[in-house]
């Protein structure tokens, strides 16, 4: 799929998965560093502990997706729909969230784009 194997832990570093419908996909612990997931539909996808450093998730739909513990350092999330997504303990250091819909997104204990750790009740934004 898009030049990678999504079986098991998924070795998809640098893969082009742009515009794909991956609703409900099980991608926990997948290697997606530098992957292109722009305009992809990832509603309710399981991306726990996924490696997504430098990934392009611009304009992706991640509603209710689980990204707990994911590494999203320097990821491009511009214009992404993150409504209701779970980012507990995820690393968003250096990520670009410009224009992203953060309504209801849970950032509890996540590492925010500025390097600070979010508080426990960080829903919709990072309480530091």
Buried (B, 14 or more C-beta within 10 A) or exposed (E): EBEBEBEEBBEBBBBBBBBBEBBEBEBBBBBBBBBBBBBBBBBBBBBBBBBBBBBBBBBBBBBBBBBBBBBBBBBBBBBBBBBBBBBBBBBBBBBBBEEBBBBBBBBBBBBBBEEEBBEEEBBBEBEE
